[in-house]
């Protein structure tokens, strides 16, 4: 154990020493927190139960509405798009300054988004055929595939906004916000068609993305604009939930007539504004925290494997759940229907097991995220760039 600690300390010191002094480490820290928020959120509010014979998905939020604040903490997608807009805009400006064409720039960005997806799709294609041939119920297969594939919508939206960065980087966030408000007014106030809500998939996430672009141009050098976002977003969200008829949960809840997330509603976007304001306000404390070599090493390594963690965390949870079926009884917090505090307590016990399964997935599939790069100095290579030169691999990690 002492040798492991010594090796970890040495690695952390090398990574810290290789990081340029001008690098804004708070960007990496915000991305890491957003990743952890998504992973823990899914593990806490997604339950696979055997109540209907096969495996079916439900949520503790359906029976315990008082858990809605959990979604406020772990629904961190707005921070993803905030950081994505910031880094994407900086990256494009950097590429232009170096004479890199738009086509070459966007191919590099999108390849790092979609290269790891191929491994997930290949494994689940084989698993799906195996389950169907093995007689697994079609509803169970559909449930599992939905959990695996549903996060991919995020990548499609993020990819589209990334590709459109030269067009949207100068767009004021108030314009996509107005589109979201108009769409919701049409849907809920004037009986408009449900399909019109899908316009908000682009418009809703364009709001934090353009905020990130504005951040890259120095719009938040003072704290007042960020504080205004936090205060205004909080007040607007509270008003929309209390008097506008929007649900309190910021994620979809089975059985609820309205989902704040699918597609994004005005309440979700207002909540995202508050999140972005808070994220921008805590940049300095985060930057100070990750100046410590060990803290910085954890943040940098998580960023290097961001896509792997995002794409495989649901598979890790499902693998543990499936293996648990080998037991002769339903395991509390794993197969049982969420119904009270005892389920929550049991679920918390399972989180380290999910994390261990995710570590196995990370070890097996992280190479797909890194792609074919010349070997340099191991993990220290992820911190050898800055926001003012060609982006280092950690900067180019996609923020999903």
Residue pairs with C-beta under 8 A, 6 or more apart in sequence:
8 294
8 297
9 293
9 294
11 297
11 379
11 380
12 293
12 294
12 296
12 297
13 293
14 377
14 380
15 293
15 296
15 297
15 300
15 379
15 380
15 382
15 383
16 293
16 296
16 297
16 383
18 377
18 380
18 381
18 383
18 384
19 25
19 296
19 300
19 383
19 384
20 384
20 385
20 386
22 386
22 387
22 388
23 383
23 385
23 386
23 387
24 283
24 287
24 387
25 286
25 287
25 290
25 291
25 296
25 299
26 282
26 283
26 284
26 286
26 287
26 290
27 83
27 86
27 87
27 387
27 395
28 290
28 299
28 300
28 303
28 394
29 286
29 287
29 289
29 290
29 299
30 79
30 82
30 83
30 279
30 283
30 286
31 79
31 80
31 83
31 303
31 306
31 397
31 399
32 298
32 299
32 302
32 303
32 306
33 76
33 79
34 76
34 77
34 79
34 80
34 83
34 399
35 302
35 306
35 309
35 310
36 302
37 73
37 74
37 75
37 76
37 79
38 74
38 76
38 77
38 80
38 310
38 313
38 400
39 309
39 310
39 313
39 358
40 74
40 351
41 70
41 71
41 73
41 74
41 75
41 76
41 251
42 313
42 314
42 317
43 313
43 317
43 347
43 350
43 351
43 354
44 60
44 70
44 74
44 347
44 351
45 59
45 60
45 61
45 67
45 70
45 71
45 74
45 251
46 57
46 59
46 147
46 314
46 317
47 57
47 58
47 59
47 60
47 337
47 338
47 343
47 347
48 55
48 56
48 57
48 143
48 147
48 317
48 318
48 321
48 334
48 335
49 55
49 56
49 58
49 335
49 336
49 337
50 325
50 330
50 335
51 58
51 337
52 139
53 137
54 136
54 137
54 139
54 140
54 143
55 140
55 143
55 144
55 321
55 322
56 139
56 140
56 143
57 143
57 146
57 147
57 254
58 254
58 337
58 338
59 251
59 253
59 254
59 338
60 67
60 338
60 343
60 344
60 347
61 67
61 68
61 70
61 71
61 249
61 251
61 253
62 253
62 254
62 255
62 256
62 338
63 337
63 338
63 339
64 338
64 339
64 340
64 344
65 248
65 249
67 344
68 247
68 248
68 249
68 250
71 249
71 250
71 251
72 250
72 271
75 250
75 251
75 261
75 271
76 275
77 154
77 205
77 261
77 272
78 205
78 207
78 208
78 271
78 272
78 273
78 275
78 276
79 208
79 275
79 276
79 279
80 154
80 158
80 208
80 399
80 400
81 158
81 161
81 205
81 207
81 208
81 209
81 212
81 272
81 399
82 208
82 209
82 211
82 212
82 215
82 275
82 276
82 279
82 280
83 212
83 399
84 158
84 161
84 162
84 209
84 212
84 398
84 399
85 161
85 165
85 169
85 208
85 209
85 210
85 211
85 212
85 213
85 214
85 215
85 216
86 212
86 213
86 215
86 216
87 212
87 216
87 387
87 391
87 395
87 396
87 399
88 109
88 161
88 162
88 165
88 169
88 209
88 212
88 213
89 165
89 169
89 212
89 213
89 216
89 217
90 216
90 387
90 391
90 395
91 105
91 109
91 391
91 395
91 396
92 102
92 105
92 165
92 166
92 169
93 216
94 387
94 388
94 389
94 390
94 391
95 102
95 104
95 105
98 390
102 166
106 162
106 163
108 396
109 162
109 163
109 396
109 398
110 159
110 162
110 163
111 371
112 307
112 369
112 371
112 396
112 397
112 398
113 155
113 158
113 159
113 162
113 307
113 398
113 400
114 155
114 159
115 368
115 369
115 371
116 307
116 308
116 311
116 365
116 368
116 369
117 152
117 155
117 311
118 368
119 311
119 365
119 368
120 148
120 311
120 312
120 315
120 365
123 315
124 145
124 148
124 149
124 315
128 141
128 145
131 140
131 141
131 144
132 138
132 141
144 318
147 314
147 318
148 314
148 315
148 318
151 310
151 311
151 314
151 400
153 201
154 400
155 398
155 400
157 201
157 202
157 205
158 205
158 398
158 399
158 400
160 202
161 168
161 202
161 205
161 206
161 209
165 213
168 206
168 209
168 210
168 213
169 210
169 213
169 216
170 213
171 206
171 210
171 213
172 210
173 206
173 207
173 208
173 210
173 211
173 214
176 202
176 203
176 204
176 206
176 207
176 210
177 203
177 207
177 269
179 199
179 200
179 203
180 200
180 203
180 204
180 207
180 264
180 265
180 266
180 269
181 266
183 192
183 196
183 197
183 199
183 200
183 203
184 197
184 200
184 265
184 266
186 192
186 196
187 193
187 194
187 196
187 197
188 245
197 263
197 265
198 263
199 263
200 263
200 264
200 265
200 269
201 263
201 264
204 263
204 264
204 265
204 268
204 269
204 272
205 264
207 269
207 272
207 273
208 272
208 273
208 275
208 276
211 229
211 273
211 276
214 220
215 280
219 225
220 226
220 280
223 281
225 280
226 276
226 277
226 278
226 280
226 281
227 277
227 281
228 277
229 273
229 274
229 276
229 277
229 280
230 274
230 277
230 278
230 281
231 274
231 277
232 273
232 274
232 277
233 270
233 271
233 272
233 273
233 274
233 275
233 276
233 277
234 274
236 270
236 273
237 267
237 270
237 271
237 274
240 246
240 266
240 267
240 270
241 247
241 248
241 267
244 266
244 267
245 258
246 258
246 260
246 265
246 266
246 267
247 253
247 256
247 258
247 259
247 260
247 267
249 256
249 260
250 260
250 261
250 267
250 268
250 271
251 259
251 260
251 261
252 259
252 260
252 261
252 262
253 259
258 265
259 265
260 267
260 268
260 271
261 268
264 272
289 295
290 296
290 299
296 383
297 379
300 379
300 382
300 383
300 394
301 379
301 382
302 309
303 382
303 394
303 397
304 369
304 370
304 379
304 382
304 393
304 394
304 397
305 362
305 366
305 369
306 369
306 397
306 398
306 399
306 400
307 369
307 397
307 398
307 400
308 361
308 362
308 365
308 366
308 368
308 369
309 358
309 362
310 400
311 365
312 358
312 361
312 362
312 365
313 354
313 358
315 361
316 354
316 355
316 357
316 358
316 360
316 361
317 354
317 357
319 357
320 334
320 350
320 353
320 354
320 357
321 334
321 335
324 331
324 334
324 335
325 335
330 336
332 342
332 343
332 346
333 343
333 344
333 345
333 346
333 347
333 348
333 349
333 350
334 346
334 347
334 350
336 343
336 346
337 343
338 344
338 347
369 397
370 393
373 393
381 392
381 393
382 392
382 393
382 394
383 392
383 394
384 392
385 391
385 392
385 393
385 394
385 395
386 392
387 395
